[in-house]
């Protein structure tokens, strides 16, 4: 009789122990979020600043400062303990407005980031390229004249991403693009941008 009573008294203790140890075991078996582990990412480039540099089929000599934003996604992985590689696809949109010029560019293409991956940060250099479309309006003899061109872009830059609250991605980037036109005059334009990034490690 006492033996059965002792067994019944141990049941709550066993259940309590199981409940306490189960979350720890589950969390120990969970995949660590990047950049501590490997996995996907998505991000949005919050509105940033861009400056057209040099001549080209953009705001020639206007000194216009524009805005840029975009979104992208891909996969982040590790090579060894500290080398991180993120490969993905990105779309971004630029808008310039000056006294005599309005210009918009649309860019789509792959990008590759490579750099140091710590437990909660990813500091990287970046290279990208792909398709570009330039849509421009400018005043010619007091009349707005519109035109558009297709081409491509090659870009590079660097930045820092971090993991906050496990899977929230926060960061910043500085980048530069050379935009190549396929128009008859073979125009070339350059831009330099600074953007913030917010997203998720998935």
C-alpha positions as CSV (number, residue, x, y, z in Angstrom):
1,X,0.0,0.0,0.0
2,X,2.8,2.4,0.9
3,X,4.7,1.3,-2.2
4,X,1.8,2.3,-4.5
5,X,1.4,5.6,-2.6
6,X,5.1,6.4,-3.1
7,X,4.8,5.7,-6.8
8,X,1.8,8.0,-7.2
9,X,3.7,10.8,-5.3
10,X,6.5,10.5,-7.8
11,X,4.3,11.0,-10.8
12,X,3.9,14.8,-10.4
13,X,7.7,15.1,-10.0
14,X,8.4,13.1,-13.1
15,X,5.9,15.2,-15.1
16,X,7.4,18.4,-13.8
17,X,10.8,17.3,-14.8
18,X,9.7,16.3,-18.2
19,X,8.1,19.7,-18.8
20,X,11.2,21.5,-17.6
21,X,13.6,19.5,-19.8
22,X,11.4,19.3,-22.9
23,X,11.8,23.0,-24.0
24,X,15.5,22.8,-23.4
25,X,15.8,19.7,-25.5
26,X,13.7,21.2,-28.3
27,X,15.6,24.4,-28.4
28,X,18.9,22.5,-28.4
29,X,17.7,20.6,-31.5
30,X,16.5,23.7,-33.4
31,X,18.4,25.0,-36.4
32,X,20.3,28.2,-35.4
33,X,19.2,31.2,-37.4
34,X,21.8,32.8,-39.8
35,X,24.3,34.2,-39.5
36,X,25.2,31.8,-36.7
37,X,23.9,29.0,-38.9
38,X,22.8,28.7,-42.5
39,X,19.5,29.4,-44.2
40,X,17.6,31.8,-46.3
41,X,17.1,35.6,-46.0
42,X,14.7,38.2,-47.3
43,X,15.3,42.0,-47.0
44,X,13.9,45.3,-48.0
45,X,16.3,48.2,-48.7
46,X,14.7,51.1,-46.9
47,X,14.7,54.4,-48.8
48,X,18.3,55.5,-49.2
49,X,20.3,58.2,-50.8
50,X,21.9,58.0,-54.3
51,X,24.2,60.4,-56.1
52,X,24.7,60.2,-59.9
53,X,28.4,60.5,-60.6
54,X,29.9,61.7,-63.9
55,X,28.2,62.0,-67.3
56,X,25.8,59.5,-68.9
57,X,22.3,59.0,-69.9
58,X,21.1,60.2,-66.5
59,X,20.9,63.7,-65.0
60,X,24.0,65.0,-66.7
61,X,25.8,67.4,-64.4
62,X,22.6,68.2,-62.5
63,X,24.0,67.2,-59.2
64,X,20.7,65.7,-58.3
65,X,20.5,63.6,-55.2
66,X,17.9,60.8,-55.5
67,X,16.2,58.1,-53.5
68,X,16.4,54.3,-53.9
69,X,14.6,51.3,-52.5
70,X,14.4,47.7,-53.3
71,X,13.9,44.1,-52.1
72,X,15.7,40.8,-52.4
73,X,16.2,37.4,-51.1
74,X,18.5,34.4,-51.3
75,X,20.5,31.8,-49.3
76,X,23.2,32.3,-46.7
77,X,25.7,29.6,-45.9
78,X,29.0,29.2,-44.1
79,X,32.4,27.9,-45.3
80,X,34.4,27.0,-42.2
81,X,33.7,28.8,-39.0
82,X,34.0,32.5,-40.1
83,X,33.5,32.8,-43.9
84,X,29.9,33.6,-44.9
85,X,28.5,33.6,-48.5
86,X,25.1,35.0,-49.4
87,X,23.8,34.5,-53.0
88,X,20.5,36.0,-54.1
89,X,18.4,38.0,-56.5
90,X,17.6,41.7,-56.1
91,X,15.3,44.3,-57.6
92,X,15.7,48.0,-56.9
93,X,14.3,51.3,-58.1
94,X,16.0,54.7,-58.2
95,X,14.4,58.1,-58.6
96,X,16.1,61.4,-59.4
97,X,14.5,64.8,-59.5
98,X,16.4,68.0,-60.5
99,X,15.3,71.4,-61.9
100,X,15.4,70.2,-65.5
101,X,15.5,66.5,-65.1
102,X,13.4,63.6,-63.9
103,X,14.8,60.1,-64.1
104,X,13.9,56.7,-62.9
105,X,15.9,53.5,-63.2
106,X,14.9,49.9,-62.6
107,X,17.5,47.2,-61.9
108,X,17.1,43.4,-61.7
109,X,19.8,40.8,-61.2
110,X,21.8,38.4,-59.1
111,X,24.1,39.5,-56.3
112,X,26.8,37.8,-54.2
113,X,28.0,38.8,-50.7
114,X,31.2,37.3,-49.2
115,X,32.8,38.1,-45.9
116,X,33.2,37.5,-42.2
117,X,30.3,35.8,-40.4
118,X,30.3,36.0,-36.6
119,X,27.7,34.6,-34.3
120,X,25.3,37.5,-34.8
121,X,26.8,39.6,-37.6
122,X,27.8,39.3,-41.3
123,X,30.3,41.9,-42.6
124,X,30.7,41.6,-46.3
125,X,31.8,42.8,-49.7
126,X,29.3,42.6,-52.5
127,X,29.2,42.3,-56.3
128,X,26.2,42.3,-58.5
129,X,25.0,42.8,-62.1
130,X,22.0,42.4,-64.4
131,X,19.4,44.2,-66.4
132,X,18.6,48.0,-66.1
133,X,16.0,50.2,-67.7
134,X,16.3,54.0,-67.6
135,X,13.2,56.2,-68.0
136,X,14.1,59.9,-68.3
137,X,12.4,63.3,-68.9
138,X,14.2,66.5,-69.3
139,X,13.4,70.1,-70.3
140,X,14.5,70.9,-73.9
141,X,13.8,74.5,-74.9
142,X,11.2,74.8,-72.1
143,X,9.4,71.6,-73.2
144,X,9.6,68.3,-71.4
145,X,11.1,65.6,-73.6
146,X,10.9,61.9,-72.6
147,X,13.0,59.0,-73.5
148,X,13.9,55.5,-72.2
149,X,16.7,53.1,-72.7
150,X,17.6,49.5,-71.8
151,X,20.9,48.2,-70.8
152,X,22.6,46.6,-67.8
153,X,24.5,47.3,-64.7
154,X,27.6,46.1,-62.8
155,X,27.9,47.0,-59.2
156,X,30.0,46.5,-56.0
157,X,29.9,47.6,-52.4
158,X,30.0,46.4,-48.8
159,X,28.0,46.5,-45.7
160,X,27.0,44.9,-42.4
161,X,24.0,42.7,-41.5
162,X,23.1,41.6,-38.0
163,X,20.6,39.3,-36.3
164,X,18.4,40.9,-33.7
165,X,15.7,39.0,-31.7
166,X,16.8,35.8,-33.4
167,X,15.5,36.2,-36.9
168,X,15.2,40.0,-37.5
169,X,17.8,41.2,-40.0
170,X,19.0,44.8,-39.7
171,X,21.9,46.4,-41.5
172,X,23.4,49.0,-43.8
173,X,25.2,49.1,-47.2
174,X,27.2,51.4,-49.4
175,X,27.2,50.5,-53.1
176,X,28.2,51.8,-56.5
177,X,26.9,50.9,-59.9
178,X,28.0,51.4,-63.5
179,X,24.9,51.5,-65.7
180,X,25.6,50.6,-69.4
181,X,23.1,51.7,-72.1
182,X,22.6,49.7,-75.3
183,X,21.5,52.9,-77.1
184,X,23.3,54.1,-80.2
185,X,25.5,56.5,-78.2
186,X,26.7,53.8,-75.8
187,X,26.0,56.0,-72.8
188,X,27.4,55.1,-69.4
189,X,26.2,56.4,-66.0
190,X,27.4,55.9,-62.5
191,X,25.6,56.0,-59.1
192,X,26.7,55.7,-55.5
193,X,24.1,54.8,-52.9
194,X,23.7,54.4,-49.1
195,X,20.8,52.3,-47.9
196,X,19.5,50.6,-44.7
197,X,18.2,47.1,-44.7
198,X,15.5,45.3,-42.8
199,X,14.4,41.8,-43.3
200,X,14.3,38.3,-41.8
201,X,16.6,35.3,-41.6
202,X,14.5,32.3,-42.6
